Amino acid sequence: MPTNQAAWFHSNGGPFTVGDAPMPQLAGDEILICSHAIAFNPADVAVWKSGLFTTSLPATVGCDVAGVIAAVGHSTTKFQVGDRVLAVPNWSAEDRVNKGSGQLYCAAFKGLTAKLPEAVSFTDGCVLPLALCTAASSLFQKGNLGLPLPGLDLNASKSEAKVLLVWGGSSSVGSCAIQMARAAGLVVATTCSARNSEYCKDLGAAYVFDYTSSTVVEDIVHQLEEKELAGVFTAIISAESITQSAEIAHRLHGNKHVATVIPPMGSSQIPGGLPEDVQISFCWSTHIKDDEVGPPLFTWITEALAKGVLRCKPNAKVVGRGLEAVQQAVERMEKGVSATKLVVEIP
Ligand SMILES: NC(=O)c1ccc[n+]([C@@H]2O[C@H](COP(=O)([O-])OP(=O)(O)OC[C@H]3O[C@@H](n4cnc5c(N)ncnc54)[C@H](OP(=O)(O)O)[C@@H]3O)[C@@H](O)[C@H]2O)c1
């Protein structure tokens, strides 16, 4: 049996050291992944700096992984040892100290794991899992926007289709939302910085607006006033963005619903004074694992990647190789990214 190592932080915001780690003991619905590439998210900074999701120290970071299956739990039939996969590691196992993907081996729920086509590298594949889950929770869950699930034909989008506004299209979550909404047959409008306008168009957005413009709300309302709104997905946690999103939903006709990436326990982050006819909803990305969204989505991911309907965006920027590079990746993440996913490769 191989041995495990992790990049451990020993105090909140303190330095990481690479050291031995227990090999995760699998529950029936889990798989063990030998990591080849790990991607980083804003959540990792919160885990490291403020102990989010951690029950004891030392602890690990990491919410995205791509690698090869080393073992499968007893109730797992969809996957086999040796399969190439992408996954969100299981952060809900309370008795496990090494929950994150910042280690050589991590455990993931089978419901948050997808096979990776041969043509897609681990480095590219690891950029997707958490962002896809987050966007999927907001777009497709019944309590959220409840949109139709994505298909495999990008030409399914029709001129009379409803418009989804994705606020923050150049973020990781926004990039996944644009691609999935387009594959679900919707017309997509989005906001980003002017420098990322072409990036968002390339992902499939039909309308792109600069959120730094003082006229952005007027511009969007003017451009979309003849369209029917499928809803707004605000992929950025910012009071101003939510206020702007709600104002647009209020003024357009259609589904006056703003789905946010704020988790249910963060409802105090919703600003006051929003229009009363606009519904606001919350998101907990990993809750899709065994509902009406997760199982079909994780099958779709493999087919969509193989057909080019889904691409590994934003592009991976490799920070380093080996667990020693985890510290540098989290520090870079703390400074913020623009249409970029920070990745550490595990040789
Ligand atoms: N609830 C959950 O389960 C869950 C799970 C995962 C993530 N999240 C949350 O989802 C959010 C997005 O995560 P992520 O990984 O996608 O972030 P990210 O990629 O690190 O976000 C960076 C992007 O945000 C864009 N941005 C910043 N301020 C903006 C604004 N006011 N309007 C529009 N775009 C803006 C930037 O666009 P430009 O560079 O173009 O300016 C940049 O490309 C985070 O707040 C994260 O905590 C929630």
The ligand as a MOL file (V3000), in Angstrom:
LIG
                    3D

  0  0  0     0  0            999 V3000
M  V30 BEGIN CTAB
M  V30 COUNTS 48 52 0 0 0
M  V30 BEGIN ATOM
M  V30 1 N -21.6120 28.7590 -2.1030 0
M  V30 2 C -20.7290 27.8910 -2.5830 0
M  V30 3 O -20.8860 26.6750 -2.4340 0
M  V30 4 C -19.5170 28.3980 -3.3390 0
M  V30 5 C -18.6260 27.4780 -3.9090 0
M  V30 6 C -17.5480 27.9640 -4.6410 0
M  V30 7 C -17.3470 29.3310 -4.7860 0
M  V30 8 N -18.1950 30.1910 -4.1780 0 CHG=1
M  V30 9 C -17.9880 31.6390 -4.3050 0
M  V30 10 O -18.1500 31.9910 -5.6710 0
M  V30 11 C -17.4220 33.1780 -5.9370 0
M  V30 12 C -16.6770 33.0110 -7.2430 0
M  V30 13 O -15.6640 32.0370 -7.0910 0
M  V30 14 P -14.6110 31.8620 -8.2700 0
M  V30 15 O -13.6970 30.7590 -7.9160 0
M  V30 16 O -15.3410 31.8030 -9.5510 0 CHG=-1
M  V30 17 O -13.8460 33.2700 -8.1590 0
M  V30 18 P -12.6060 33.8130 -9.0080 0
M  V30 19 O -12.4430 33.0990 -10.3000 0
M  V30 20 O -11.4220 33.8810 -8.1100 0
M  V30 21 O -13.1170 35.3170 -9.2850 0
M  V30 22 C -12.2630 36.2210 -9.9460 0
M  V30 23 C -13.0910 36.9470 -10.9910 0
M  V30 24 O -14.0740 37.7390 -10.3540 0
M  V30 25 C -14.4210 38.7830 -11.2530 0
M  V30 26 N -15.0320 39.8920 -10.5150 0
M  V30 27 C -14.5640 40.4760 -9.3860 0
M  V30 28 N -15.4120 41.4700 -8.9890 0
M  V30 29 C -16.4240 41.5000 -9.8920 0
M  V30 30 C -17.6050 42.2940 -10.0170 0
M  V30 31 N -17.8970 43.2460 -9.1410 0
M  V30 32 N -18.4250 42.0310 -11.0640 0
M  V30 33 C -18.1350 41.0650 -11.9540 0
M  V30 34 N -17.0280 40.2870 -11.9000 0
M  V30 35 C -16.1800 40.5140 -10.8740 0
M  V30 36 C -13.0940 39.1770 -11.8810 0
M  V30 37 O -13.4070 39.6440 -13.1540 0
M  V30 38 P -12.4410 40.5840 -14.0450 0
M  V30 39 O -11.0500 40.0300 -13.8640 0
M  V30 40 O -12.9840 40.4460 -15.4120 0
M  V30 41 O -12.5520 41.9680 -13.4530 0
M  V30 42 C -12.2870 37.8440 -11.8790 0
M  V30 43 O -12.2040 37.2470 -13.1610 0
M  V30 44 C -16.5030 33.3970 -4.7230 0
M  V30 45 O -17.0540 34.4220 -3.9270 0
M  V30 46 C -16.5770 32.0780 -4.0000 0
M  V30 47 O -16.3470 32.2080 -2.6170 0
M  V30 48 C -19.2930 29.7720 -3.4790 0
M  V30 END ATOM
M  V30 BEGIN BOND
M  V30 1 1 1 2
M  V30 2 2 2 3
M  V30 3 1 2 4
M  V30 4 1 4 5
M  V30 5 2 4 48
M  V30 6 2 5 6
M  V30 7 1 6 7
M  V30 8 2 7 8
M  V30 9 1 8 9
M  V30 10 1 8 48
M  V30 11 1 9 10
M  V30 12 1 9 46
M  V30 13 1 10 11
M  V30 14 1 11 12
M  V30 15 1 11 44
M  V30 16 1 12 13
M  V30 17 1 13 14
M  V30 18 2 14 15
M  V30 19 1 14 16
M  V30 20 1 14 17
M  V30 21 1 17 18
M  V30 22 2 18 19
M  V30 23 1 18 20
M  V30 24 1 18 21
M  V30 25 1 21 22
M  V30 26 1 22 23
M  V30 27 1 23 24
M  V30 28 1 23 42
M  V30 29 1 24 25
M  V30 30 1 25 26
M  V30 31 1 25 36
M  V30 32 1 26 27
M  V30 33 1 26 35
M  V30 34 2 27 28
M  V30 35 1 28 29
M  V30 36 1 29 30
M  V30 37 2 29 35
M  V30 38 1 30 31
M  V30 39 2 30 32
M  V30 40 1 32 33
M  V30 41 2 33 34
M  V30 42 1 34 35
M  V30 43 1 36 37
M  V30 44 1 36 42
M  V30 45 1 37 38
M  V30 46 2 38 39
M  V30 47 1 38 40
M  V30 48 1 38 41
M  V30 49 1 42 43
M  V30 50 1 44 45
M  V30 51 1 44 46
M  V30 52 1 46 47
M  V30 END BOND
M  V30 END CTAB
M  END
